[in-house]
Amino acid sequence: MPKVQTMKRFVLLSVLCSLAQTPAGAQTKISTSLAQQSLNQSQIVNGIAVIVNDEVITRQEIADRTRMIERRLSSQGTALPPRAELQRQIVERMIVDRAQLQLAKETGLRVDDTMLDRALLRMAEQNKLSLQDFRNQVEREGTSYSQFREEIRGDIIMQRLREREVDSKIQVSESEVDNYLQAENKSPQKNQELELSYILIRIPENASPDVLEKQRTRAEYVLQQIKSGGDFSKLAATYSDSAEGLKGGSLGWRAQERLPQLFIDGIANLKVGDVTGLLKSANGYHILKITGKRSTNPGAAAVTQAHVRHILIKITPTVTEEQARHKLLDIKQRLDNKAAKFEDLAQSFSTDSSASKGGDLGWVYPGDIPEFDATIAAMAIGQVSEPVKSAAGLHLIEVLERKNDEVSPERQRQLARQVIRERKLDEATLDWVRQLRDRAYVEIRAEDK
């Protein structure tokens, strides 16, 4: 462990020991500077449950998270596991999250309030609510909005950290693309999506034979409980070490070809309702349940392309989302009234590099601009959309024409490369999280009697 981390932990533990040995009345004599180097008073009052490197998780934090998870599981109809087992899962998830946030902080990764507010607004829009209504709903469910904001900030930071530490390092070779395309042409499960639930029993990095045996026995016990009629969601919340465990293990709908090869092999020939045996990887033992199947895009050899143009107003420190939306609605009204031409308005107002071409984006495949897909699919030729939001800003979109076309070999290879990256990503993320967790200094404290 780096020396600075060791020193931070030494200071922290020294302060904790001194606090434990100091009479309650004398604790107020501890200097403010020393308290700032270690723990704030609210953490002391709450009681320290876990030390993660040079930070603590308090009992109050765990209690708050437990109530939130219990409400979530109950709302989705999942039977609650015993509270002690649930809290064990929650503590482990909080340790993993804290280790990630610490790494992000050490490497300068931040999410400012402006960025966070935009993310919350997108969440409200996705739920077809105003931001105030969204806030009211959060608070009705028993979570303070300020706490909810910070949880979302943490989620965004962790996602960006994983993109930097994992996603950016995945490589796909041309030979892997060749092998994938060859196997895909022979696959009877092409164009199929699966709804999956998932349990992971994690194997720590450099685990001893005793630990390996313990985790295998644990995984076999969970699998036997499932086969004996146990509730999969409840068992996931009780035992799974995956991020989805506290959501009842649901992975949602996944394209079969984008699953890790281990999963594809494990679910071969299974029907809806079936459960795999134990699937072992370097990261642990995996159990999958198929909860749904559906076919997608049966005519995959041909795709519908759209010739599209757009007008983009970027959201900046000087241009709010509300201002950008208002501007685009004014532009749309002019277009609807035939008061101006699309290409002229794009040249005058669009903040995209396509402005010089009248906003023309050329022929777009489904998936090229994911935020546009649903809007484009629902539009008539010549229709101008309502403002559509993307990471770049807000857009007006017009579909000029459509065509059905065979997927070119270059496009097939591009799609294959994306699929292979996604297959690798799940396993690589699990491996990275496991290493980060196992290399952290963690002390779980017994509850005071």
PLY file of the C-alpha trace (Angstrom):
ply
format ascii 1.0
element vertex 449
property float x
property float y
property float z
element edge 448
property int vertex1
property int vertex2
end_header
0.00 0.00 0.00
1.39 3.50 -0.77
3.06 5.15 2.21
0.68 8.09 2.23
-2.29 5.73 2.62
-0.53 3.89 5.44
0.19 7.18 7.23
-3.41 8.39 6.79
-4.70 5.15 8.25
-2.24 5.34 11.17
-3.44 8.85 12.04
-7.06 7.79 11.74
-6.64 4.72 13.95
-4.68 6.71 16.52
-7.47 9.24 16.81
-10.08 6.49 17.08
-8.15 4.82 19.89
-7.75 8.09 21.76
-11.45 8.79 21.44
-12.31 5.36 22.78
-10.08 5.91 25.83
-11.20 9.47 26.56
-14.09 10.13 28.99
-17.14 11.55 27.27
-16.77 14.92 28.98
-13.14 15.20 27.96
-13.79 14.60 24.27
-14.74 18.24 23.80
-11.14 19.18 24.65
-9.81 17.59 21.48
-8.56 20.36 19.23
-10.54 21.39 16.18
-7.52 20.85 13.94
-7.13 17.26 15.09
-10.83 16.58 14.57
-10.61 17.96 11.03
-7.75 15.58 10.25
-9.78 12.59 11.31
-13.55 12.48 11.88
-16.25 15.05 12.30
-18.42 15.03 15.37
-21.49 13.66 13.58
-19.52 10.57 12.63
-18.45 10.08 16.25
-22.03 10.39 17.48
-23.29 7.99 14.85
-20.71 5.37 15.67
-18.12 3.94 13.32
-19.13 0.76 11.53
-16.43 0.39 8.87
-13.07 1.93 8.05
-12.21 2.01 4.34
-8.63 3.17 3.78
-8.63 6.62 5.44
-12.39 7.16 5.68
-15.23 5.77 7.77
-18.75 4.55 7.15
-21.02 5.29 10.09
-23.80 3.17 11.50
-26.24 5.95 10.62
-25.20 5.78 6.95
-25.79 2.03 6.93
-29.17 2.42 8.63
-30.23 5.06 6.09
-29.11 2.92 3.14
-30.85 -0.15 4.60
-34.18 1.67 4.84
-33.82 2.90 1.27
-33.01 -0.58 -0.09
-35.87 -2.16 1.87
-38.30 0.36 0.39
-36.97 -0.31 -3.12
-37.21 -4.09 -2.79
-40.70 -3.87 -1.31
-41.90 -1.55 -4.08
-40.83 -4.05 -6.74
-42.48 -6.95 -4.91
-39.28 -8.67 -3.77
-39.50 -10.57 -0.48
-37.08 -9.03 2.02
-34.19 -11.19 3.23
-33.32 -11.31 6.94
-32.12 -7.85 7.96
-28.71 -9.09 9.12
-28.04 -10.68 5.71
-29.33 -7.62 3.87
-27.12 -5.32 5.92
-24.10 -7.52 5.20
-24.78 -7.06 1.49
-25.33 -3.33 1.92
-22.10 -2.87 3.87
-20.13 -4.72 1.19
-21.68 -2.57 -1.55
-20.89 0.61 0.42
-17.26 -0.52 0.84
-16.91 -1.08 -2.91
-18.53 2.27 -3.70
-16.39 4.12 -1.16
-13.19 2.63 -2.59
-14.20 3.79 -6.07
-15.08 7.30 -4.90
-11.77 7.55 -3.08
-9.87 6.62 -6.24
-11.88 9.16 -8.22
-11.09 11.87 -5.68
-7.39 11.01 -5.62
-7.22 11.27 -9.40
-9.15 14.53 -9.65
-12.44 13.19 -11.05
-15.32 15.49 -10.09
-18.96 16.13 -10.98
-19.92 19.75 -10.34
-23.37 21.00 -9.39
-24.21 22.17 -12.92
-23.47 18.75 -14.38
-25.43 17.08 -11.58
-28.44 19.35 -12.09
-28.52 18.43 -15.79
-28.44 14.74 -14.96
-31.31 15.13 -12.48
-33.32 17.09 -15.04
-32.82 14.27 -17.57
-34.03 11.77 -14.97
-37.14 13.88 -14.35
-37.82 14.15 -18.10
-37.44 10.40 -18.55
-40.11 9.96 -15.88
-42.27 12.60 -17.64
-42.13 14.86 -14.58
-41.07 18.43 -13.91
-37.99 18.74 -11.74
-40.13 19.90 -8.79
-42.54 16.98 -9.21
-39.58 14.61 -9.45
-38.16 16.06 -6.23
-41.53 15.69 -4.51
-41.73 12.05 -5.57
-38.25 11.30 -4.20
-39.18 12.83 -0.85
-42.54 11.01 -0.73
-40.59 7.77 -1.00
-38.75 8.66 2.21
-35.40 9.96 0.91
-34.26 13.53 1.41
-33.60 15.24 -1.91
-30.15 16.40 -0.80
-29.20 12.82 0.03
-30.61 11.64 -3.30
-28.57 14.30 -5.14
-25.35 13.12 -3.55
-26.12 9.48 -4.35
-26.65 10.39 -8.01
-23.43 12.43 -7.97
-21.60 9.37 -6.66
-23.17 7.14 -9.32
-22.05 9.50 -12.10
-18.53 9.72 -10.68
-18.25 5.93 -10.44
-19.54 5.49 -13.98
-16.97 7.94 -15.33
-14.24 6.30 -13.29
-15.09 2.89 -14.78
-15.15 4.38 -18.27
-11.64 5.71 -17.71
-10.18 2.74 -15.86
-11.89 -0.12 -17.72
-13.74 0.85 -20.91
-10.87 2.80 -22.44
-8.44 -0.10 -22.00
-10.44 -2.80 -23.80
-8.89 -3.83 -27.11
-10.54 -5.82 -29.91
-8.34 -7.47 -32.53
-9.24 -8.03 -36.17
-8.95 -11.79 -35.66
-11.56 -11.58 -32.88
-13.89 -9.76 -35.28
-13.29 -12.45 -37.94
-14.04 -15.25 -35.49
-17.18 -13.51 -34.21
-18.62 -12.97 -37.70
-17.93 -16.56 -38.64
-19.65 -17.90 -35.51
-22.54 -15.44 -35.80
-23.43 -16.64 -39.28
-23.89 -20.15 -37.90
-25.73 -19.15 -34.72
-29.41 -20.15 -34.41
-29.90 -17.56 -31.63
-29.30 -14.46 -33.73
-31.62 -11.50 -33.16
-32.78 -12.65 -29.73
-33.03 -10.69 -26.51
-33.18 -12.24 -23.05
-34.49 -10.88 -19.77
-32.12 -12.13 -17.09
-31.67 -12.22 -13.34
-28.23 -12.77 -11.91
-26.37 -13.84 -8.78
-22.60 -13.56 -8.28
-20.63 -15.20 -5.49
-17.34 -13.33 -5.72
-13.91 -14.92 -5.43
-11.38 -12.51 -3.87
-8.16 -11.79 -5.70
-5.38 -14.29 -4.86
-7.84 -16.33 -2.79
-6.44 -19.20 -0.73
-7.71 -22.77 -1.28
-9.79 -22.47 1.91
-11.48 -19.30 0.66
-12.09 -20.85 -2.75
-13.76 -23.84 -1.12
-15.84 -21.58 1.14
-17.14 -19.55 -1.82
-17.86 -22.66 -3.88
-19.84 -24.12 -0.99
-21.72 -20.84 -0.61
-22.57 -20.78 -4.33
-23.74 -24.40 -4.26
-25.97 -23.62 -1.28
-27.58 -20.67 -3.11
-28.13 -22.77 -6.23
-29.71 -25.54 -4.16
-32.04 -23.00 -2.53
-33.16 -21.83 -5.98
-33.74 -25.38 -7.21
-35.77 -26.08 -4.08
-38.16 -23.28 -4.98
-36.50 -20.35 -3.24
-37.30 -16.85 -4.49
-34.48 -15.83 -6.88
-34.84 -12.10 -6.18
-34.75 -12.60 -2.43
-31.71 -14.88 -2.69
-29.96 -12.32 -4.92
-30.58 -9.59 -2.35
-29.33 -11.93 0.39
-26.22 -13.43 -1.19
-25.21 -11.82 -4.50
-22.00 -9.80 -4.59
-22.95 -8.06 -7.85
-24.13 -4.46 -8.07
-27.53 -5.81 -9.15
-27.94 -7.90 -6.01
-29.63 -5.15 -4.02
-32.08 -4.72 -6.91
-33.15 -8.35 -6.71
-30.55 -9.43 -9.27
-32.35 -8.06 -12.33
-30.16 -7.43 -15.40
-33.12 -6.39 -17.54
-33.21 -7.18 -21.27
-29.91 -8.00 -22.97
-29.13 -8.91 -26.57
-27.93 -12.50 -26.36
-24.93 -11.96 -28.61
-23.68 -9.16 -26.36
-23.46 -11.34 -23.25
-20.09 -12.71 -22.11
-19.32 -16.02 -23.82
-19.47 -17.81 -20.46
-23.11 -16.71 -20.11
-24.00 -17.54 -23.72
-22.68 -21.07 -23.27
-24.41 -21.44 -19.90
-27.88 -20.47 -21.11
-27.77 -22.43 -24.37
-31.03 -24.37 -24.86
-32.58 -23.05 -21.62
-36.23 -22.02 -21.56
-37.92 -19.10 -19.81
-37.91 -19.84 -16.08
-34.82 -22.09 -16.28
-31.73 -21.49 -14.16
-28.14 -22.28 -15.11
-25.80 -24.38 -13.05
-22.78 -22.70 -11.46
-20.78 -20.82 -14.11
-17.23 -20.26 -12.88
-14.91 -17.47 -13.98
-11.84 -15.89 -12.43
-14.14 -13.43 -10.65
-16.45 -15.94 -9.02
-19.46 -18.21 -9.44
-22.36 -16.95 -11.56
-26.00 -18.10 -11.58
-28.40 -16.86 -14.28
-32.15 -17.18 -14.59
-34.00 -16.53 -17.85
-37.16 -14.57 -17.08
-38.08 -13.61 -20.65
-37.23 -14.06 -24.35
-38.10 -12.06 -27.43
-37.02 -11.83 -31.06
-35.63 -8.60 -32.45
-35.09 -7.31 -35.96
-35.70 -10.57 -37.83
-34.62 -8.97 -41.11
-31.20 -8.06 -39.76
-29.52 -8.46 -43.13
-31.18 -5.19 -44.16
-31.52 -2.01 -42.13
-33.46 1.20 -42.54
-31.23 4.24 -42.86
-32.44 7.80 -42.52
-31.07 10.90 -44.20
-31.16 13.43 -41.37
-30.34 17.04 -40.68
-30.46 18.88 -37.37
-30.04 22.17 -35.55
-28.06 21.95 -32.31
-28.04 24.46 -29.45
-25.33 23.49 -26.97
-25.89 23.90 -23.23
-23.06 26.02 -21.80
-22.38 28.06 -18.65
-24.01 31.00 -20.46
-26.83 29.07 -22.21
-29.15 27.11 -19.92
-31.20 24.14 -21.05
-34.37 26.21 -20.69
-32.94 28.94 -22.91
-31.82 26.40 -25.53
-35.25 24.76 -25.55
-37.01 28.11 -25.88
-34.75 29.08 -28.79
-35.38 25.81 -30.63
-39.14 26.10 -30.14
-38.99 29.57 -31.74
-37.03 28.10 -34.66
-39.49 25.22 -34.99
-42.42 27.63 -35.12
-40.75 29.49 -37.97
-40.22 26.20 -39.82
-43.80 25.04 -39.22
-45.07 28.39 -40.52
-42.82 28.12 -43.61
-41.25 31.43 -42.61
-37.70 30.17 -43.19
-35.74 27.27 -44.64
-34.22 24.63 -42.39
-30.75 24.93 -43.95
-30.71 28.71 -43.51
-31.69 28.49 -39.84
-29.12 25.75 -39.26
-26.39 27.95 -40.72
-27.51 30.89 -38.57
-28.18 29.22 -35.24
-26.75 25.67 -35.02
-23.65 25.31 -32.84
-22.64 22.05 -34.53
-19.93 21.67 -37.17
-22.66 20.55 -39.59
-24.10 24.09 -39.60
-22.07 25.03 -42.69
-23.84 22.18 -44.55
-27.28 23.30 -43.46
-27.23 20.84 -40.56
-26.94 17.80 -42.87
-25.74 14.67 -41.03
-26.01 12.40 -44.08
-27.28 8.84 -43.86
-27.66 7.58 -40.29
-27.90 3.94 -39.19
-29.92 2.96 -36.11
-27.53 3.20 -33.17
-25.25 5.82 -34.73
-26.87 8.51 -32.56
-28.79 6.52 -29.91
-30.60 9.59 -28.55
-32.14 10.15 -32.00
-33.31 6.58 -32.71
-36.79 6.65 -31.16
-37.57 10.11 -32.54
-36.39 9.28 -36.07
-38.35 6.02 -36.10
-41.59 7.84 -35.27
-41.18 10.74 -37.71
-42.65 11.23 -41.17
-40.50 12.44 -44.04
-40.19 16.23 -43.86
-41.42 16.44 -40.27
-39.48 18.56 -37.77
-39.19 17.10 -34.29
-39.71 18.67 -30.90
-36.40 19.44 -29.12
-34.46 16.22 -28.50
-31.79 16.04 -25.81
-28.37 14.43 -26.14
-25.05 14.76 -24.38
-24.16 17.54 -26.85
-27.24 19.67 -26.12
-30.72 20.08 -27.61
-31.59 19.35 -31.24
-34.30 19.86 -33.82
-34.30 16.94 -36.25
-35.71 16.58 -39.74
-35.84 13.31 -41.69
-35.31 13.99 -45.40
-35.61 10.44 -46.75
-35.28 6.76 -45.84
-33.94 3.65 -47.53
-33.55 -0.03 -46.78
-30.03 -1.16 -47.39
-27.86 -4.21 -46.95
-25.38 -3.83 -44.12
-21.98 -3.25 -45.69
-19.03 -5.46 -44.69
-17.44 -2.45 -43.00
-20.60 -1.84 -41.00
-20.81 -5.52 -40.02
-17.27 -5.38 -38.68
-18.01 -2.18 -36.78
-21.06 -3.74 -35.13
-19.12 -6.93 -34.38
-16.39 -4.88 -32.71
-19.00 -3.17 -30.50
-20.50 -6.52 -29.49
-17.10 -7.98 -28.61
-16.24 -4.90 -26.54
-19.48 -5.29 -24.58
-18.77 -8.96 -23.96
-15.35 -8.11 -22.60
-16.60 -5.13 -20.62
-18.73 -7.06 -18.10
-15.91 -9.39 -17.15
-13.29 -6.63 -17.14
-15.45 -4.45 -14.89
-16.00 -7.29 -12.43
-12.26 -7.95 -12.36
-11.41 -4.27 -11.82
-13.94 -3.87 -8.99
-12.68 -7.06 -7.35
-9.08 -5.83 -7.42
-10.02 -2.41 -6.08
-12.02 -3.97 -3.23
-9.36 -6.52 -2.30
-6.55 -3.97 -2.26
-8.39 -1.54 0.00
-7.76 -1.52 3.73
-11.08 -2.48 5.31
-11.89 -2.86 9.01
-15.45 -3.84 9.93
-16.14 -3.00 13.55
-18.37 -5.07 15.80
-21.38 -3.19 17.10
-20.91 -1.80 20.58
-22.85 -3.68 23.22
0 1
1 2
2 3
3 4
4 5
5 6
6 7
7 8
8 9
9 10
10 11
11 12
12 13
13 14
14 15
15 16
16 17
17 18
18 19
19 20
20 21
21 22
22 23
23 24
24 25
25 26
26 27
27 28
28 29
29 30
30 31
31 32
32 33
33 34
34 35
35 36
36 37
37 38
38 39
39 40
40 41
41 42
42 43
43 44
44 45
45 46
46 47
47 48
48 49
49 50
50 51
51 52
52 53
53 54
54 55
55 56
56 57
57 58
58 59
59 60
60 61
61 62
62 63
63 64
64 65
65 66
66 67
67 68
68 69
69 70
70 71
71 72
72 73
73 74
74 75
75 76
76 77
77 78
78 79
79 80
80 81
81 82
82 83
83 84
84 85
85 86
86 87
87 88
88 89
89 90
90 91
91 92
92 93
93 94
94 95
95 96
96 97
97 98
98 99
99 100
100 101
101 102
102 103
103 104
104 105
105 106
106 107
107 108
108 109
109 110
110 111
111 112
112 113
113 114
114 115
115 116
116 117
117 118
118 119
119 120
120 121
121 122
122 123
123 124
124 125
125 126
126 127
127 128
128 129
129 130
130 131
131 132
132 133
133 134
134 135
135 136
136 137
137 138
138 139
139 140
140 141
141 142
142 143
143 144
144 145
145 146
146 147
147 148
148 149
149 150
150 151
151 152
152 153
153 154
154 155
155 156
156 157
157 158
158 159
159 160
160 161
161 162
162 163
163 164
164 165
165 166
166 167
167 168
168 169
169 170
170 171
171 172
172 173
173 174
174 175
175 176
176 177
177 178
178 179
179 180
180 181
181 182
182 183
183 184
184 185
185 186
186 187
187 188
188 189
189 190
190 191
191 192
192 193
193 194
194 195
195 196
196 197
197 198
198 199
199 200
200 201
201 202
202 203
203 204
204 205
205 206
206 207
207 208
208 209
209 210
210 211
211 212
212 213
213 214
214 215
215 216
216 217
217 218
218 219
219 220
220 221
221 222
222 223
223 224
224 225
225 226
226 227
227 228
228 229
229 230
230 231
231 232
232 233
233 234
234 235
235 236
236 237
237 238
238 239
239 240
240 241
241 242
242 243
243 244
244 245
245 246
246 247
247 248
248 249
249 250
250 251
251 252
252 253
253 254
254 255
255 256
256 257
257 258
258 259
259 260
260 261
261 262
262 263
263 264
264 265
265 266
266 267
267 268
268 269
269 270
270 271
271 272
272 273
273 274
274 275
275 276
276 277
277 278
278 279
279 280
280 281
281 282
282 283
283 284
284 285
285 286
286 287
287 288
288 289
289 290
290 291
291 292
292 293
293 294
294 295
295 296
296 297
297 298
298 299
299 300
300 301
301 302
302 303
303 304
304 305
305 306
306 307
307 308
308 309
309 310
310 311
311 312
312 313
313 314
314 315
315 316
316 317
317 318
318 319
319 320
320 321
321 322
322 323
323 324
324 325
325 326
326 327
327 328
328 329
329 330
330 331
331 332
332 333
333 334
334 335
335 336
336 337
337 338
338 339
339 340
340 341
341 342
342 343
343 344
344 345
345 346
346 347
347 348
348 349
349 350
350 351
351 352
352 353
353 354
354 355
355 356
356 357
357 358
358 359
359 360
360 361
361 362
362 363
363 364
364 365
365 366
366 367
367 368
368 369
369 370
370 371
371 372
372 373
373 374
374 375
375 376
376 377
377 378
378 379
379 380
380 381
381 382
382 383
383 384
384 385
385 386
386 387
387 388
388 389
389 390
390 391
391 392
392 393
393 394
394 395
395 396
396 397
397 398
398 399
399 400
400 401
401 402
402 403
403 404
404 405
405 406
406 407
407 408
408 409
409 410
410 411
411 412
412 413
413 414
414 415
415 416
416 417
417 418
418 419
419 420
420 421
421 422
422 423
423 424
424 425
425 426
426 427
427 428
428 429
429 430
430 431
431 432
432 433
433 434
434 435
435 436
436 437
437 438
438 439
439 440
440 441
441 442
442 443
443 444
444 445
445 446
446 447
447 448
